[in-house]
């Protein structure tokens, strides 16, 4: 190599070192001092990933990370964090959470999540969409989850629960050590496939059904991609990444389109979520519970939705109802296995109410208050969505704090942290359904318990999800007793690469027939 070439190489290397040094100093002493210069307590970010190193290295899930940071900064109403080099504000105090989610909802209505309808149609669903498009779609889809519509869906859920009881009993006859998580996931898959896609997949009989296989593939651990989609969506677009595996995306779009076309050709009408989507694609009206047509008032809300928009809504209904419900039921049975007194009390309530109503009915489930307390405590200790995202759409001054949140600032509400706060829930690691007596609920701030969010952008399918979870639990607890298995983990390890709070692996419990 000539002397000239060596000198040129050294000059280029020197420039690169200088640029990297400048970037490092700027990030460390300017970007990563954003919150401290505003008088806000902040984490200790690492150049260049900010707070996300434990997530990127799969040492913690995103839920565990936000929980741990929340608990470190007790006494601070808010906490400054950094998603890569983007400042993020974590809200800790329930009254400020109420301000963001409800009182000033219009200023924080967007989640700020990844959404790219053109390149990835399934990302354009209700959970991700911003602004006016979200409002119009929410208005259109709300009729799906009225009490009347959920009662119609109850029949389908009940049929799936009967198959759960049948195949579960057969498995117990063969082996008293049962992998609970897989059974609950198959039950949830059958329910959602039927209600959202009109497909009887029967994964109880066939665990390798394509819906079940694609569901497992969808929830494979991808810590970096998931973190970027939630906390730094612009990076996902810049890098040309997909939030959903392409094969999974193509499968769900095809399944949705094929079912819609089949119903159209055969003139099939069912009282389910898919039927509402077909109405919105074709007739521009929603059908009320009494069968009357009800048109929307706003012109924009009155527009039809496209096939791909309909597929995206069916997809998020499947995603939300499948994993969150199955994980909640799994976590619940896990805790009951270690708390036989609570399990016996719940089983007694279930037996008494079923006898009173002559079976499991929609109304009988509402007559099981202790079941609701047990499920509520499960969601307290294991919130399926461990944190909520919002984004400021304007400059906003937070009440009682000398801080103006700039437009575009990402907001995080650490639900898992709130639910694990010993100042709100004494001995938070203890599973105690009595926290949810009427008296104890009244003693806490309403916004200290957020398993389904709150305000206008809360979970639209909350009642459906609770119903599905409760029926699954009733079906099993009425006939079987659950105990820890010889290798049941304590505590239960969390999937580090998933955006929802779910077990890292199968949950094996010992199961015995209950002597009634």
N, C-alpha and C positions, 0 to 999 in steps of 0.2 A: 504494500500500500504506500502511495506517495506521501510526502510530508504535507502537501496541500490537502489531500483527502483526509489525513489524520486530523489536521487542524479543523477542517469543516465538520467532521464527526464530533470533535470535542465541543465545537461551538453549538451544534444542534443539541448535544447532550446537556450543555450548560443552560441553554434556553429552556429545555424541558424541566430540568431541575429547578430553575428559577420560577417557571409557571406553576409547577406542583407546589413549591414552597409558598408562593403567593396565595394559591387556592387554599392550602392548608391553614395559613395564618388568617385569611379572610373568613373561612368557615369557623375556625376556633374562636376568634376574637371579635367577629362582627355578627355573622349569621347565628352562631350558637350562643350569643349573648342577647338575643332578641327579647326574651322574657325578663331576664335579670335587669336589663336597662329600663324596663317598665315597672320595676318593683315587684315582679311576680316570682314566687319560688319556682325553681325549675330543676329538671333532672340534670345529670352530668352526661351530655352527649359525647359520642365518639366520632371523630372525623373519619370518613365522610358519611357514615350511616345513621348518625343521630342516635336515637334510642333503640334502634331496631336490631342491634347485633345479637341479642339473645334469641330473637325470633328468626333471623336469617340463619343462625347456626342450629336451629331446632332445639335449643336448650329450654325454651319456654314457648307455649302457645301465645297467640296475641292476647287472648283473654287473661292468661296468667300474668303476662307482662304488665298489662294495664292495671290489673288487680294489685300487683306487688308495688308498683309505683304509687298507686292511690294510698296504700297502707303506709308507705314510707313518709308521706307528707301530711300526716294527721294534724289537724288544726289549721290547715290552709283551705280557704274556700275554693280556690282554683289552683291548677298546677300547669306550668309550662313544660311541654314536651316537644320532641322533634322527630318527624317522620322523614328520614334522610335529612335533607336540609330545609324541609318545610316546617315552619312553626305550627304546633298543634296545641290547643288549649283544652285541658281536661277539667271538667266541672265536677266538683266534689260535693258541694252543699245542696241538699234536696230543694231548698227554696230557689236556688239559682237554676237547678235542673228544671223546675217547674216554669221558671221565667223563659228558658230556652224552648222547652217542648210545647208549652201551652200559651202562656201569657203573651209572648212575643213570637208566636209560631211563624207568622208571616215573614219575619226577619231571619228565620233559621229553618225554612221549610225544606231545603235541599239537603240530601245526605252527602253530596260530594263524592259519590262512589263512581267507579268505572262504569261507563255506559257508552257503547258504540254500536248503534243500531244498524249502520250501513255495513260494516265489516263483520259484525257479530250479532245477528238479529236477536238471539235469546237473551242478550244482556239488556234489551230494552223492555224490562218488565217493571211492575209496579214498585218493587223494592228499590230499584236503582234510579228510575226516571226523575228528572228535576222539573220544577216550575209548573207551567200551565198544563203540560202534557200529563204530569202526574195527577194534578187536580181533576182533570177531565176523566181520566181513566179510573181514578179512585171512585168518582161519582157513579160511573157506569157499572163498576164491579161490586159496589156496596150491596145491591139487592141480593147477591149470591148468599150473603151470610146473615140474612134475617132469620129469626127463630123458625118461621115457616119453611124456608128453604132448607135449613139444617135438619128439620124434622123429616123432610123428604129424603135427605141423604142418610138419615139414621138407619133406614132399612138396609142400605148397602153396607154400612159399617157393621151392622148386626150380623149380616150374612158372612162377612169376612171373619168376624169374631168366632162364629160357630166352627169355621174351618180351623181357626187357631186352636180352639179347644180340642177338636178331633185329632189333629196331627201332633199337638203337644202331648196328649194322653198316650198316643202310640209311642212317642219317643221316650216317655217316662217308663213305659213297660219294658223297653229295651235297656235303658240305662238311667240311673237316678241322678247322674251328673249331666246337667243340661247347659248348653251355651245359650244364655238368655238373649243376648244382644241380637244374634242372628234371627231368632224367632220373632222378636218384636219388629225388626227391620223388614222381615218378610210380610208380617201382618200389615204394617204401614204401607208397604209397597202395593199390596193387593188393594187396600182401601183407596189410595190416591190414584192408582192406575185406572180403577173403575170410575171414580168420581170425576177426575180431571181429564182423562183420556177416553173413557168409555170402553176400556179394554179389560177383559177378565184374564189376568195373567196367571193367577193361581200359583204364586211362588211358594205357597205352603207345600204343595205337592211337588213342585219342580223348583228347587232352590237356584237352578241355573237358568231360569227364565230370563229373557233378554232385558226386561225392565230391571230385574234385580242385579244382573251383571253390570248394566250401565250405571245403576245407582252406586254400586261399589266403586266403579271406575271414577265417577264424578267426585267422590269424596276421598280420593287418594291424597295423601299428604303432599302438599306443595307450598311450603312455608313462605318462600320468597315471592312467588307469584301471587299468593293470596294476600300477603301483607301489602304488596304494591297496589293491587286492585282496590283494596279498602282504604289504604292510607296515602297512596301516591298514584292516583289513577292516570295522571298525565304522563307518568313514566311508562305505563303500560301501552298507551297509545303511541308514544314516541318510539318504543322498542318493537311495536307491531305484534305484541303478545295477544293471546286469546285468554280470557278469563275461564273459559270452559273448553275442555278437550274437544277438538273438532269432530272426532268420531261420535262422542256423546251428543254434541249439538246436532249433527246430521240425523242421528237416530231419533231424537225427540221431535225434530221438525217433521220428519217423514211419518212418524207414528201419529202425530197430530193431524197432518194433512190427510193421511189415508182414512182415519176415522171420520173426519168431517165429510169427506167426499162419499164415504160409505153411507153415512146417515142421510146425506142429501139425496143420494140415489134411491135409497130404500124408504125415504120419508119417515125415518125413525125419530121419535121425540122422547127424551128422558128428562126427568127433573133433576138435573145435575149441573155441575159447573161448566161442562163442555157445552151443554145446551144454551146456557146464557151467552157464552162466547159466540156460538153460531148465530144467535139472535143479533148480537152486536155487529157481526160481520155482514148480516143480510137485511135485517128488518128495522134496524135503528131504534129499537125499543127494548125495554126490559119488562118482563112479565112479573107482576106483583104476586104475592102469595095466594091471592084469591083467583088468580088466572087472568085478571084484567091487564090490558096493555097500558103502560105508563110511559109517556114520552118525556124526554129531558127538556129542560127549559132553555139552557144556553145553546146557541147555535153550534159552537165548537164541540160541546159535549154530545151533540146530536149526530156527529159524523160517524160513519162506519169505521170499524177497525179492519186492518188487513189480515190476511192469513198468517203472516209472520208475527204480527203484533199479538194475534190470538194465541199462537204457539208459545210466545214468550210468557204470556200470563199463565197458561197451563203449566209451563215448565216451572215457574217460580212457586206455583201452588203445590206442585209435586215436590220440589226441593224443600220448601218450608214444612210441608206436612209429613214428609217421609222421615227426614233425619231428626228434626226436633222432637217429634212425637215418640219415635222409637228410642231415642236417647233418654228422654224423660222417663219413659216406662222402665227402661233398663236401670237407670239410676235409682228409681223408686224401689224396685224389687231388690236391688243390691242393699239398700239401706234397711229395708224390712227384714232381710235375712239376718241382719245383725241386731235387730230390735224386735224380738219375738212378741213382746207385750204390745207394741204398736200394731204389728201384723195381726195378732189375735183380735184386737179391738176393731180393726178395720174389717177383717173377715166376718166378724159377728154382725157389724152394721150391714155389710153386703148381704149376708144370708137373711137377716130380718127384713130388709127392704124388698128383696126379691120375693120373699114369701108373701109380703103384704100386697105387692103389685101383681103377683102371679107371673113374674118373669122380669127380664131386663127390658125396660121400656125407656123412652125418652124422658118421661116424667119421673121415673123411679131414680134416675141418676141425680136429678136435682134434689131428691130426698135423702141424699147421702152426704151430710155436711162434713163428717170426719174424713171421707174420701177426698173432699175438696181441700181440707186442711193438709192432708198428707201430700197431695200433689203440689200444693202451694209451697210447702216446705222443701220438697224436692227441687222445685224451680228456684227457690231461694238459694239453696246450697249448690245447685248445678244449673245456673241459667244457660239455656241453650244458645242464646245470643248474648255473649259475655260483655259486649259494650255496644253503645249506639253512636252513630255518626251523624253530625249535622255540619252545615257550612253557613257562615254569615253571608247574607245576600246584600247587606248594607253595613255601614259603620254603626255599631251599637254600643252604648254605654251600659255596662252591667250595674245593676243596683247595688248600693252599699260598698262598691269597690271602685277605686280610682283607676279604672281601666276601660278604654274604648277598644272594643274588638273590631279590627279592621275588616272591611268587606273581603270575602274570599277566605277568611281564616277558617281552618278546619277545627271542628269541635268534637271532642270525644267525651262520652258519658260512661264511666267505668262501672257498668252494672255489676259485674262480678266483684269489684271492690266494694261497692255499696252493700251488697249482700253478705260480704265477709267482714264488715266493719263491726268490731266488738262494742263500739259506742252505740250502735243501733241494734245489733243482735248479739247480746251477751253469749259468750262461748259459741262463736259462729260455726265451729267445726262439729258441734253436737247436732244431731238430727232430732228436731223437736217440733212436731206438728202443732203443739199448743201455742206456738208463736202466732198462729193464725186463728185464734179465737176472736170473736167480735171485739172483745175488750182490748186485746193486745194490738189488733189492727188499728183501732182508734187511737192508741197511745203513740203511734209512730207517724211520722210525716208520710203522706200518701205517696210521695215521689222517692221514698227510700226502698221501694219494691217495684222493680221494672222488668219482669220477665218478658212482657210483651210490648214494652215501650209505653208511652203515654201521649196524650194529645191527639190532634187530627191525623198524625202519621203513625199511630200505633198499629199493631199487627191486625190486619183486616180479618185474618183467619183465626183469631184467638179462640173463639167459642168452638169452632170446628176442631181445632187442635186439641183443646181440652177434652172435648167429647170423645174423640178417637183414642186418646191416651187412657181416659177413664174406662171406656168399654174394654180395652185390652186388659187393664188391671183387674177389673171385675171378673172377666172371663177366667182368668188364671187363679186369682185369690179365692174364688168361690169353691174351687175344687182341689187346690194344691197348697201345700206349705213349702216355703222357701227357706233354706238354711245355707250358711257359708259352705263352700266346697273346700277340699283339702288344700287347694292352691289358689284360693280366692285372694286377690291382692288387697292389702290395706296399707295406705289409702289406694283408691282406684286411680291408676295412671291416666293422664290426659293425653289425647292425641296432640302432639306439638305442632303438627303441620296443617291443622284444620282451622278454619275461621269460626266454626261452631264449637261449643264445648261438648266433647263426646269422648267416650273411652278410647284408649289407645289400642286396645285389642279386645278379644272376646271376653265375656263375663260369665264364668262357669259357676253355677250354684247347684247345691244338692236339692232335689225336689222330691217331696213325698205327697201321696194322696191325703187330702184332708179328711179327717173323720168328723162328719157332721152329726 
